[in-house]
């Protein structure tokens, strides 16, 4: 063997050794994570070995199917198409016939999910057992939409109070400090306290029993002027929504809006009458608020659209009846998942089908880069942003069953998206699975709306076929490879009931996918370091001292607190540059409320 060949083989064996050592190290790390957990908690999130034999059957079947039939051939099979379509709660129809699967694939995936313990997990989750072991919590957002008598009395009591308050504001029974009607509402919140609620308000306000209330959302630290433009503080109600009331963006914006009310001439009693809060803080100081609407620490921010952060804005914008119908649609999707008597998990439960398809696409077809969401409704323009937080924050974590899967999600409403990133969907080297979401009815029954809806629906139906079938005619100037998986969700119409069901469908898909991949979908530890460092930098800004920057601690095991007290020379340079243009009065004292102890319970 010559020297070159010997070197190559040495490099290969070295790489193999490094890989095996790394694998062994990760196994030890994962085992250490289990220390201190009960057996019940361990099985809920961290178990990765269950279902190995069943997965081998999925792998063998999937590989054979890939060799035997291309997606374009499968998609043209009428019998198969009928088998891969399911009508769920509230008339939602899920069609996944443009995936490279058959009914046998779904049966095998369902067997794998059962062997993984999914049924037991769903029972544990719905019954209130701990399914968030890192924070030792249950996940009880599904109880927020259960009817009175099937949910704790305090949950239904808060819900009734919210709906009554919203109707009092809309009718004028609850009036301003000057005894006039409220004309506008500012919702101050971020993350789950803004994205889901704003999706619901924007989607439903057009067809609601309008009270002529303007609803605006304030989350960005530089968004104040845009939000208050044209509003009269004397006729504006402010809703401050924060799970912990320690999130810097929300507390800073809340202080800004309260100051806006004060400078308009309202006294402290007037400001109090114009301000309400939604929070999970039990010992919350409520003296400064006209009302405080509670939600619970067992409800994550990104899952709280049916709690007070989402229910109050929706009820104010669209009325108590619309908000109740939204809850009813969400509840129907809960019952579809938890009370379904079908034996095979991979065939009759919409959220499970969607989660299993995601696993199959990634682990069998190798489509690990992410996916795309395209709602064919401008009223659902913010849905991709909400789903980004829901899925990327829930699943974007290391470890689990397959750490190579990238839970990256992007999207935009069609047909606008067709003129931006659809080029990538059709011809990129790596296919991106896509969810198409549409409605059978236009926003109104005006003839012009129906005429334009014909065009909208034609585009919605054309794109999945184009992605699946492609064109292989070599005489064409362009080559459309096809074979790109997508699913279609069709709503009978966009109304409170169907929207509640749709948003809950994606909540459940996220949780189920997390369980199947051994990822805890209820925590978000990755955001903590950045928040802590931002708080440290804010304190340095208040002193104006930037000549020296702290170096990272010289230790093999720095703590999170150590790392949050140091930064790079590049950051130090930019801080000094920024400080040179700040108003001189701010170089000694900061007007931004700071928190030396960052929030341990984020808005996520």
N, C-alpha and C positions, 0 to 999 in steps of 0.2 A: 504493500500500500504506500503510495507516494505521500509526501509531506502535506500537500494541499488537501488530499482526501482525508488524511489523518486529522487535520485541523478541523475539517468540516464535521467529521464524526465526533470529535471532542466537543465542538460547539453544540451539536445536537444533544449529546448526552448531558452536557452542562445545563442546557435549557430544560431538558426533562427533569433533571434533579431540582432545579430552581422551582419548576412548576409544582412538583410533588411536595417540596418543602413548604411552598406557599399554601398549597391546599391543606397540608397538615396543620399549618399555623392558623388558617382561617377556621378549621374545624375546632381547634382548641379555643379560639376566641369565641366562636358560637356556643361552645359548651360552657364557657365561663359566664356567658350572658344568662344561662339558665339558672345559675346559682341564686337561691333565694326565692324561686318561683315554685308554687305548688304544682303537682302533677297535672291538675286540671288546667292551670294557666299555661303550662308548658305545651300541652297538646293544642290549646286554642290557637296559638300563633306560630310557635317555633318548630313544630314537628315537620321534618322534611322527608322522612323515609316511607311514610305510609303511601300505599298505592303504587309501589314500584313495579310489581308484576302487571298490574292493569295498564300502567303507562307503556310497558314494553309492547303490549298488544296494540295500543294506539300508534306507536312508532312503526311497527311492522305494517299495519294497515295503511298508514299515511304514506309511507315510502312506496308501497305497491300502487296506491292510487295515483300518486304523482307520476309514476312511470307509465301507468296504463291510460290515463285520461287527462287532457289539459282542461283548464277551467272553461275555455270557450265551448268545448264539447259538452261538458257537464251542464253549463248554463242553458243550453238549447234543449235539454231533456225535460219535457213537460211534466211527466210523472214525478221526477225528482223535484222539480220546481214546486209542485203542489205540496210535497212532503216537507219542504224547507221554508214553510210560511206558517205563521202562527198569529192568530188574533187574540190579544190579551185584554186586560182591563180597559174600560172606557173606550173601546173600539180601536185601540192602538194595534196596528198590524206591523209585525216584524218579518221581513223577507231577507233570508240569508242564502238564497239560492246562488248568488254570485260569489260564494266562497268555495274553495276547492275541497268540499266535503260532501258526504252522502249521508243518508239516514243511518247507515251502519257506523259511519264516523261518529255521529252524535251519540249513538248508543254506547259505543266504546268510551267516548269522553265522559258520558254520564256514569258509566261503571267506575271509571277512574275517580271522578269527583266523589262518588259514594265511598270508595275505598279510602280516599283522603280524609273522610270524616265530615264532609260538607253538611250532611243532614244533621249530625250532632251539633256542629257549629251553629247552624241556623236555629236549632232548638235552644242552645245556650244563649245565643244573642237575644232572641225574642223573649226569653224568660228572665232576662236581667242579670245573667251571670257575667263575671269579668271576662271581657274579650279584648280589653286594652291593658295588657299586663304591665307595660312600661310605666303606666300611671295608676295601675291598680283600680281600674274603673270599668264599669259596664258601659255600653253604648246604647242610649235609650231614646234616640231621636224618633224612632218609630212610635213611641208612646205619645208624642206631641199631637198626632192626628187621630188617635183612637177616641171613640165616643165616650162620653161620660158613663161611668160604670165599668168601663174596660181599661181605664187608666187612673192613676192616682188622682184623688179629688183636687189636690192643689194644682195639678196640670190643667184640668178642665176649668177650674175656677179662674186661673190666670187668663186662659183663652177667652172665657166669657167676658171678663173685665176689659180685655183688649178690644173685642168686637163692640161692646157697648160704648167705650170711650171713642172709638173711631166714628161711630154713628153720631155721637153727641157733637163731635167736631164738625162733621160733614153737614149736620142739620143746623148748626148754630146754637144748639143748646149749651155747648161748652164754648164760651166766647173769649175774646181777647181781653187784655187788661183794660181796654177802653170800651168794652162791651159791644164790640163789632164782631163780624164773622171772620174767621181765619180764611185767608186766600191762598196761602202757600205753606209748604212744609219742607224743611231742610233735614235730611237724614245724615247724621254725622257718624261714620263708621268706616271700617276698612276690612279687607279680606272677606270672610264669610258674613260679616255684618253689613256688607255692601253688595257683593257681586250677585249672589242668589236673589236677594230682595229686589235689586234693580232689574234683573232679568224678568221677574214676575210682574213688576209694575209696568215696565215698558211693553211687555207682551200683551197685557190685558187691559190697559187703560183706555185704548181706543174704543172698545166695545162695552165699556163698563157703564153703570148708572152714574154718570159723571156728576161730581159735586163742584167742578171747576177749581179744585185744589191743584195748584202747581206742586209737583213733587220733584225735588232736586236732591242729589246725593253728593256729599262732600267727603272725599277720602284723601286726595292728594294734598300735600302740605303747601302747594302753590295754587290750589284750586279755589281759594276763598272768593276772590274777586269775580270769577266767572259764575260761581254759584249764586252769589247774592245780587248780581247785576239785575236791576229792574224790580227787585223785591222790596216791599215795605216792611221794615222790622216790626211795625205796630200791628201787622196782620200776618205774621209768620210764626208758625209753630216749629220748634226745634226738637228733634228726636235724637238723643245721643245713645248710640248702641255700642256697647263694649262688654265683652264677657268678663274681663278682669278690671277694667278702668285703669290699667297701667300701661296701655299701648301708647307710645309717644305721639304717633300721628293723630290718634283720636283725641287724646287729652289736649294737644296743642290746638287742633281745630275747634274743639269744644270751647276752649278759653277764648279763641278768636271770635266765635259766633256770639258768645255771651257778652263779650265786649261790644260787639256790633249792636246788640240789643240795648246795652247800657248807654252807649253814646247817642242813641235815638231818643233818650229821655225817659226810658222805662226805669222805675226804681226796682229795688230788690224783690218786692212782692210781684211786680209786673214781670220781671225776668223769670221768676219762679213759675208764674202762670203760663208762660210761653215755652217752658222747657220740660220735657219728660225723658225718662231713661229706660233702656233695656239692659239688664246685666244679670250675671250669675253670682255676683258678690252678695253673700248672705248678710254681712254687716255693713252694707252700703249706706253712706250718709245721705239720706233722702231729703233733708230739709231744703235743699236748693232746687227741688224738682216738684212739679205739680203731681206727678205720678211716677212710680217705678214699676216696670213690668218685668217680672223675673223670667229667666230661663236657668238651666241647670248645668253643672260642670260635667255631667254625663252626656251632654250634647256638644259635640265639637262645632266650632264656628262654621265650617264649611258644610256641615250637615244641619244647620239651624234655620233653613228657609221656612220650615213650618212651625218654628218657635217664634217668640216675640220679635226678634230682629227682622224676620221676614213677614210675619203675619200683620204686625202693626202698619208698616208702610203700605202693604197690599190692601188692607181694610180701609185705610185713609184714602188711597187712590181710587179704589174700585168698589168699596162698600163691603159691609159685613157678609152679605149673601155671596158675593164673588169669592171672598176669602174662605168662607165655609165650604164652597164647592171646590176650591183648590185643595183644602184639607181632605175632602171626600175622595178626590181623584188620587191623592197620595195614599190614602188609606186603602183604596182598592188595589193598588200595586203592592202594598204590604201584605194584604190577604192573599194575593196571587202567589207571592213568594213563600210565605210562612204556612199557609193553610192548604197548600196544593197537595192533593192525594196521589198525584201521578208518581209511579214507581221510579221511572228513569229520569234522573235530574237533567239530562242533556236534551230533552225533547219538548217539554211543555211549560217551562218557566222562563220567561223572557230574560230576566237578569242573568240567570245561570247560562242560558244559551250564549249570550253576548260575552260573558266572562270566559267560557270554554273556547269560543272562537278566537279570543285574544291569545289564550295559551297556545292553541293549535297553530295560529299564524306565526307566533314567535318561535316556538320550540320545534315544530315540524317543518314549516315552510321557511324558517330563518328570517322572518320579517320582524326584526327586533328594534328598528330605528324609531318607531313611533306610529302615530296615526293622525287622521284628519277628520274634522267635524264640519259638515256643510249643511246648515239649516236653510231651506228654501223659503225663507220668510224674513223680511227686514225687521219684523218685531222680535225675532229671536237673534238679533245681531250680537247681543252680549252673551248668548249661551256658550259659545266656545271659550270665552274668558272664564266664565263660572266653572266649566268643566276642566279647564286647565288647573285651576286651584284645587278642585275636588280630587282630580286624579293624580296630578303631579306631586301635590303635597302629601297625598295619602300613600302613594306607591313609589315615589322617587327616593328610595332608600337602598342601602347596600344589603348584601346577604340574600337570604331567602332561598327559594328552590332553584332559581336561575338568575344569577347576578348580572348576566349579560344583556338582559332585556332593558331597553330604554323606554321609560314611560313618558315620552315626549308627545305632546298634543298641541295642535294648532288648528285654526279654522277661521272661516268668515262666511257670511251669508251668500248663498247663490242668488242671482246669477253674477253678482260682483266678483265672487271668487274665481269664476271661469275666466275672467279677464286679468287675473293676477297670478295665482300659483297653480292653476290647473295644468299648465304646461309641464310642471314637475310631476304631477300625478300621472299624466299619460305617458311620459317618455323618460322619466328618470331611471337610472340603472337599477335602483332598488325600489320595488313597489311599496307604496304606503297604503295600508288598509284605510278605508274611508267609510264614515257613517253619513248617509244622506237622510235628512229629516224633512218631511213635507206635510202639507195639509191638503185635503180634498176640496175644501171650500175656501174662497177668498175672504178677506176681512169683512166685506159687506156684500149685499146682494145687488149692488148697482151693476148694471149691464157692463159698464166700462171696466169694473173690477173683474167680472167674469171673462171679458175679452183678454185682459192682460194675464189673468190666471191661466188661460189656455197656454200662453207662451211660457209662463213660469213652470207649469206642470210638464210641458213637453221637454224643457231643459232638464228638469229633475229626473225624468224617466230616461232621457237619452244618455246622460253621463255615466250611470252605472253600467249600462250595456256597452258603451264605447270602451270603458276601462276593462271590462271582462272579455269582450270579443276581440277588440283590436282589428287590425288589417294586416294581412301578410302578403299582399300583392306586391311583388318586387318591382312592378312597373311604376308604382307611385313614387313621387319624389320623397315622401316621408313614410317612415315605418312606425306603425303603432303596434307595439308588442302584445298588448292585451294581457290576459292572465292576472289582472290586478283586482284583488278581492275588495268587495264593498258590501255593506248591508243597507237596507232601506227601512226607515221607520215612517209609517204614514199615519197621521192623525186624521180623524174625520173632520175636525175643525180645530182651530186654536182657540180654546176657551179655558176657563179656570179649571175645569175637571181634567181635561186632557193634559194641560200643562202640569198640573200637580202629579199626574201619573208619569209623565215623561221625565220630570226632574227626579222623581223618586226611583224610576227605572235606572237612571245613571248612578244615583247614590248606591243602590243595591249592587249594580254591576261592579262598582269600585270595591266595595267591601268583600264581595265574593271572590273577585280576582286577587285581592290581597291575601285572603285566607288560602286560596289554592296555591299561591306562590310563596306562602309562609312569610308574608310581610304584614306587620301590624298597620292597618289602614287608619288608625285613630290617633296617632301621635305625629309630631313634626319636630324632632330634635335638631334637625339640620339648620333651622333658622336662628338658633340661639346665639352662636358666636358672633354673627354679623350684628345682631341687635345689641349685644353687650359692647362690642367695639364702637358702635355708633354712639351709645350713651357716653362712653369714655371720651370720644372725640368732641362731643357736645360740651362736656365739662371743660376740656382744654380750650375750646372756643370762647368760653365765658371768661377765661383768664387772659387770653391773648399771648400765652407763652409757648413759642414754637421753636426756639433756638435749638433745643435738643429733643430728639425723639427716643422714646424707650425702645431698646432692642429686645427681641424675643428672648425669654429666659434661657440660660444655658443649662438645660436639664433634659434628661432623656424622656421625662414624663411630665411635661408642663400641664397644668390644670387649665380648665376653661377660663378661670379668672385670670391666670397668668397671661394667656393668649389675648385676652380682651384688654390688656393694659399695654400692648405694644403694637407698633405699626412700621411701615416701610419708609425709607427716605423719600420715596415718590409722594407718599401721602403727606409727609411733613412739609415738603416743598409746596404742595397745592394748598395746604392749610395756611401757610404764610402768605401765599399769593392772594388767597381769598380774604384773609384778615386785613390786608393792606387796603382793600376797597370797602370794608364794612364801615358803617357810621361809627364815629369815635366813641359815642356813648355806649355802644355794644361791646367795645373791646375790654371793658372791665366787668360788666355784668350782663348776664343773659336774660332775655325776656321770655325764653322758651322754657316751659316747665320741664324740669329734668328729674330723672329717677335714678338714684344711685343703685337701687336693686332692680334689675330688669324684670319684666313680667315673666313668671314661670308658667303662666297659663295663657298662651297667645290667643289672638283672635281667630286662629286657624281652625 
